[in-house]
Amino acid sequence: MNMDLNSQSKVQQILQVTRFLCSELRDETEIGRIALISAIHNRMLKGENVSSICMDSDFGVGNACYDADKCDSRVEFFTLLSNVAGVFAGLYPDPTKGATRFHQHNILPDWARNHQSTALLGKRFYYRL
């Protein structure tokens, strides 16, 4: 398993993803959390950094970037941290089938109109582009 995503330490990457997903994944099922984390991890493996991913239109208006560190409790933070670390360590199979793009189930962005989704997990459709 190749964990060399870039020069930033793996622990810093895991913490950064956890912090910016706190508000985005509030009230999400575990499979929904694992799916979104997997899609983000897939993009990081292709060379993208967390900052550019959270500014992507996949997050609507970038609310995940602006609401970073908004976990309601320590339990919520550490549960999400465990999920992120598990995905990064390869402990969870990728339920998105390699997806790198996603959108909420109640919207259809222009970029998704001509693509077949790989999965509907939690509140999002996933695409391998």
C-alpha positions in Angstrom: 0.0 0.0 0.0 1.5 3.4 -1.0 0.7 6.1 1.5 3.1 8.7 0.1 0.4 11.3 -0.9 2.8 14.2 -0.9 5.4 15.9 1.3 2.9 16.8 4.0 2.9 14.3 6.8 0.2 11.7 6.9 -1.0 12.7 10.3 -1.3 16.3 9.2 -3.3 15.2 6.2 -5.6 13.1 8.3 -6.2 15.9 10.8 -6.8 18.4 8.0 -9.4 16.2 6.3 -11.1 15.5 9.6 -11.3 19.2 10.5 -12.8 20.3 7.3 -15.3 17.5 7.1 -16.8 18.0 10.6 -19.7 20.1 9.5 -20.0 18.5 6.1 -20.6 15.0 7.6 -22.8 16.0 10.5 -25.9 13.7 10.6 -24.4 11.4 7.9 -24.4 7.6 8.2 -21.2 5.7 8.7 -21.2 4.4 5.1 -21.9 8.0 3.9 -18.8 9.2 5.9 -16.6 6.4 4.6 -17.7 7.1 1.0 -17.0 10.8 1.1 -13.7 10.3 2.8 -12.8 7.6 0.2 -13.6 10.0 -2.7 -11.4 12.7 -1.1 -8.7 10.2 -0.6 -8.9 9.1 -4.2 -8.4 12.7 -5.3 -5.5 13.1 -3.0 -3.9 10.0 -4.4 -4.1 11.7 -7.8 -2.2 14.7 -6.5 -4.8 17.1 -5.3 -4.5 18.8 -1.9 -7.2 19.2 0.8 -7.6 22.9 0.3 -8.3 22.6 -3.4 -10.7 19.8 -2.8 -12.8 21.6 -0.2 -13.1 24.6 -2.5 -14.5 22.4 -5.3 -18.1 22.8 -6.3 -18.8 19.3 -5.1 -19.3 20.9 -1.7 -21.9 23.3 -2.9 -20.6 26.8 -2.0 -17.5 25.6 -0.2 -19.2 25.5 3.2 -17.0 22.7 4.3 -14.0 25.0 4.0 -15.5 27.8 5.9 -17.1 25.7 8.7 -13.9 23.8 9.5 -13.5 22.6 13.1 -17.2 22.7 13.7 -17.6 19.3 15.2 -20.4 19.4 17.9 -18.4 17.3 20.4 -15.2 15.4 21.0 -17.0 12.2 20.3 -18.1 13.4 16.9 -14.5 14.6 16.1 -12.8 11.4 17.2 -15.4 9.2 15.4 -14.7 11.1 12.2 -10.9 11.0 12.9 -11.2 7.2 13.2 -13.0 7.0 9.9 -10.5 9.2 8.1 -7.5 7.3 9.5 -9.2 4.0 8.6 -9.7 5.1 5.0 -6.2 6.4 4.7 -4.7 3.2 6.2 -6.7 1.0 3.8 -8.9 -0.5 6.5 -12.1 0.1 4.7 -12.8 -1.0 1.1 -13.7 1.9 -1.2 -17.5 1.8 -1.4 -17.4 4.5 -4.2 -15.5 2.2 -6.6 -12.7 4.7 -7.1 -14.9 7.8 -7.4 -13.3 11.2 -7.4 -16.4 13.4 -7.8 -19.7 13.5 -5.9 -22.7 15.6 -5.3 -25.6 15.7 -2.9 -28.5 13.5 -4.0 -31.0 16.4 -4.3 -29.0 18.3 -6.9 -27.7 17.5 -10.4 -24.7 19.7 -11.3 -23.9 20.3 -15.0 -20.7 18.2 -14.9 -22.7 15.1 -13.7 -25.4 15.2 -16.4 -23.5 13.0 -18.9 -21.9 10.6 -16.5 -23.0 7.4 -14.8 -22.6 7.3 -11.1 -20.7 4.5 -9.4 -22.8 4.6 -6.2 -25.4 6.4 -4.1 -24.2 6.3 -0.6 -25.5 8.3 2.3 -26.6 11.7 0.9 -24.4 11.7 -2.2 -23.9 10.3 -5.7 -20.4 9.3 -6.6 -18.6 9.3 -10.0 -15.3 8.1 -11.3 -14.1 10.7 -13.7 
